[in-house]
Each structure stands twice: as structure tokens, then as C-alpha cells.
Amino acid sequence: MARGYDVTVCRNVTDIDDKILLKAAQEQRPWWAVAQHYEREFSHAYEILGCLPPTVEPRATGHIPQMIALIGRLLDSGAAYAVGGDVYFSVASYPDYGQLSRQRPDDLQAAADPAGDVLKRDPRDFALWKAAKPGEPAWESPWGPGRPGWHLECSAMAVYYLGEQFDIHGGGIDLIFPHHENENAQAMALTGKPLAHYWMHNGFLNVDGEKMSKSLKNFFTARDILKEYDAEDIRHFFLSKHYRSPIDFTREL
């Protein structure tokens, strides 16, 4: 309960996507081992900082049937099309595309699906289902073996646990486009309503005025910083700033 409201918090775990497969290839580890490692590190960071766990924490790989069903609905609505084992969302089918991120559709760059660019009707169309490639994990579907696209994964899990429209959708400011824009476009195509009533995007954490980066050697984890400071102090530091503002971490502050 929070201020009299019974709150359900859903925190999706994207345990299969392009970045995980790339990381697995670089580290020469199974993709699932990479996904599990970072999921554990993420959850542990929240735990040691004293944050409450979410109500549900679904993994993408555990909800493939829901994702296939959602893609089928988008195909039936005419907002998506299948070609060569892939399925794409048609950006042209949603005239208000770009509204959430306040961008003009004509100014948008091609979606990041280079392998299938030649098959797309429009370079801005994004993948809902990706046909299997040699050595990649794959699931059976009506369009052939493959895996879901990132944007579709999150939409399917959110809708399954929270309904076709819910109150608050959160995430980092870097997710406004294309991720949240694409999630919302899928919802509008299916229901004619935004996926969420409110979209909340948190700012970045900077260190001594610069973006946290391993190359700048200013990178640290929650586990590292808790060797220097108490968890309550760190929580108070974060809560002293507006959630949309970038936070500049310095030891003096």
C-alpha cells in the first residue's frame, strides 16, 4: 500500500536480446549465463540499497507464448507484416508515431535492424519477431523459428501483468526513443489508447561532472560504493534530487 493505493510493480527482465548475444560472443559464454549474471547483479544492487522488491519480475524467455499472441493481434490489425521469417511493425500505420518522444516521423532514422533492412517496407519499421540465425537461440512460431524483438518483449509482459493500459511506465531517459515510443505505438495500434497514463524517465548518474564510464575510470558499482558509504546515505543522496534531473555524484556532495 502507498498513500492508500494498492500498488502492483512489474519490473521486466530482458534476458534475450541483441546486446546479450553480442556480450555472450565477446565473453565466449552461453547467452543465458550472461543474462543470469547481470540479472543477479542488478537485483543484488537494489537489495543492498534497501529497495523493496517488485511485485512481479517476469523474464522475457518465460513469456514467449504471450509475445507470439500479441504479434498475431498486431498482424490481424494491419499494423504489422511478416516477411522472410521476420515480423515488423509498420510505422506508417500509426500517424502519431513520434508523439511520445516529441519527434517528427519524417526526421527519424532507420530502426536498428540492419540484417533485415532490405526486407522492410520502411526503414523506420522495427522488428517484432526476428528469424533465427545460425548459433542463436530460437523458439517456434507461426512465422518460423526465431526470437521476439526487444520492444515487443516489454509490451507483452507489461500487458500480461498490468492490463492493456496502466498508470505509470518508468525507465531511464535514454529509453524514451525508440523503446518507449515503440511500446506505445504497439499499444495504440491494438487498443487506440496509450499504454500508460504517465511516462516517468529518470536522469543519468554522472561522476564528477562526467558520464560514468569504464574508459574514464570513474565507474563503480553499488557494491563498490557501499564499502565507503552507508546505504541510507546513498538513498538520501538520490532522493534529494528531482528524478528527471541528472545527478552529479561527488564525494564532497
Rosetta blueprint (number, residue, H / E / L):
1 M L
2 A E
3 R L
4 G L
5 Y E
6 D L
7 V L
8 T L
9 V L
10 C E
11 R L
12 N L
13 V E
14 T L
15 D L
16 I L
17 D L
18 D H
19 K H
20 I H
21 L H
22 L H
23 K H
24 A H
25 A H
26 Q H
27 E H
28 Q L
29 R L
30 P L
31 W H
32 W H
33 A H
34 V H
35 A H
36 Q H
37 H H
38 Y H
39 E H
40 R H
41 E H
42 F H
43 S H
44 H H
45 A H
46 Y H
47 E H
48 I H
49 L L
50 G L
51 C L
52 L L
53 P L
54 P L
55 T L
56 V E
57 E L
58 P L
59 R E
60 A H
61 T H
62 G H
63 H L
64 I H
65 P H
66 Q H
67 M H
68 I H
69 A H
70 L H
71 I H
72 G H
73 R H
74 L H
75 L H
76 D H
77 S H
78 G L
79 A L
80 A E
81 Y E
82 A E
83 V E
84 G L
85 G L
86 D E
87 V E
88 Y E
89 F E
90 S L
91 V H
92 A H
93 S H
94 Y L
95 P L
96 D L
97 Y L
98 G L
99 Q L
100 L L
101 S L
102 R L
103 Q L
104 R L
105 P H
106 D H
107 D H
108 L L
109 Q L
110 A L
111 A L
112 A L
113 D L
114 P H
115 A H
116 G H
117 D H
118 V H
119 L H
120 K L
121 R L
122 D L
123 P L
124 R L
125 D L
126 F E
127 A E
128 L E
129 W E
130 K E
131 A E
132 A L
133 K L
134 P L
135 G L
136 E L
137 P L
138 A L
139 W E
140 E L
141 S L
142 P L
143 W L
144 G L
145 P L
146 G E
147 R E
148 P E
149 G L
150 W H
151 H H
152 L H
153 E H
154 C H
155 S H
156 A H
157 M H
158 A H
159 V H
160 Y H
161 Y H
162 L H
163 G L
164 E L
165 Q L
166 F E
167 D E
168 I E
169 H E
170 G E
171 G E
172 G E
173 I H
174 D H
175 L H
176 I H
177 F H
178 P H
179 H H
180 H H
181 E H
182 N H
183 E H
184 N H
185 A H
186 Q H
187 A H
188 M H
189 A H
190 L H
191 T H
192 G L
193 K L
194 P L
195 L L
196 A E
197 H E
198 Y E
199 W E
200 M E
201 H E
202 N E
203 G L
204 F L
205 L E
206 N E
207 V E
208 D L
209 G L
210 E E
211 K E
212 M L
213 S L
214 K L
215 S L
216 L L
217 K L
218 N L
219 F L
220 F L
221 T L
222 A H
223 R H
224 D H
225 I H
226 L L
227 K L
228 E L
229 Y L
230 D L
231 A H
232 E H
233 D H
234 I H
235 R H
236 H H
237 F H
238 F H
239 L H
240 S L
241 K L
242 H L
243 Y L
244 R L
245 S L
246 P L
247 I E
248 D E
249 F E
250 T L
251 R L
252 E L
253 L L
